[in-house]
Amino acid sequence: MSLKKSIVVIVIILLIDQISKVYVKTHFQLQESIKIFNWFQIYFIENDGMAWGTKISDFLTFIDDRTAKVALTLFRIVAIYGIGYWLYNVTKNNRPRVLILAIALIFAGALGNILDSVFYGIFFNDSALEVASFLPQEGGYDSLLHGKVVDMLYFPMWSGRLPEWVPFKGGQYFTFFEPVFNIADVAISTGFIMLIVFNKKAFPKN
């Protein structure tokens, strides 16, 4: 798989990811949802940049949220350069197709969420109690590097109270699948799953 084909894959994923995010951001209020099927909803939420709706404060409890947000965004920008170099290197050396595709997916997903974190704070106004607009005259809801990642894919396939004998969650109300995510998250997860499932093909011993 050539570098040009990898770039095509990245561009397609980025377009789908960003178009879906901009559409939801400019057509939904925060936490507004539309039921497509009983097991699938478009449900608009925002997070500070962690994957699958996870909050920064769940991990970086020793610093305030705004500092943690900037630190995470800068770290991801540095990481994306590393992933980009890895992608260039494996295509240059004609490494296995599955490895190149997996890295391209991870790169596209990471870049998609970085764009939200870096720019959405200045591109959009707040979505709470109103539908946001693109490049509002009064300015965005926050500064550069403080944007929130848009999530919208929600698959509540089953909801109910778990039996008491279930470890840790027994007796509690539970929804599967609870996290809300986006196309970028799907790309990243797919890339990592490919590296695990097709590990021998991606990293042949020779």
VENNOR-V385731 format. One record per pair of residues at least 24 apart in sequence whose C-alpha atoms are under 6 Angstrom apart, sorted by the first residue. I is the first residue (numbers start at 1). J is the second residue. Records with the same first field share a line. If there is no record, write none. Layout:
I: J + J
This chain:
1: 97
2: 91
3: 91
6: 104
10: 108
14: 112
17: 183
21: 150
26: 131 + 132 + 133
27: 131
28: 131
29: 127 + 130 + 131
30: 127 + 128
39: 155 + 156 + 157
40: 154 + 155
41: 154
42: 152 + 153
43: 152
44: 151 + 152
45: 151
46: 148 + 149 + 150 + 151
47: 148 + 149
48: 148
49: 149
52: 179 + 180 + 181
53: 179 + 180
70: 145
96: 202
98: 202
99: 202
102: 191
105: 187 + 188 + 191
106: 188 + 191
109: 184 + 185 + 187 + 188
112: 184
116: 147 + 149
117: 145 + 146 + 147 + 148 + 149
118: 144 + 145 + 147
119: 144 + 147
120: 147
121: 146 + 147
151: 181 + 182
152: 181 + 182
153: 180 + 181 + 182
154: 180
